[in-house]
Amino acid sequence: MKTKELERILRGQKCYFVRHGKRHDVWYSTITHTHFPVPRHGAKEVADGTLADIVSQSGIKI
């Protein structure tokens, strides 16, 4: 899954962009009430392990 596609899913499932970091963006999940990093790679694929961590931390369903 590409980063832009992941961001669309996050926005659709009550997650909000908080701020830019050096290499990652910080997002907030209203489901789990936690902040979590999302890599800022645009058109590149998100690694499977990274995607699994984001799904776990955010509480979204893919």
Phi, psi and omega in degrees: 000137179278156183301317181297321178294319177298318179298321177298318179294317180299315179298323181288344182242039171065039171247145186233140174292134180253305182196165175271137170257193179292310183238350181228155172264150178255129181241161178235135179254125176281349178283310183258352181058043179228157172266146180210150181274146174231125181298145181256082183240003175058260187273354181279157177284142174278132181300148183302317180293320178295317178299318179297320178295318180295316179298317180294314182290327184271336181078017181278168176243129179248000000 
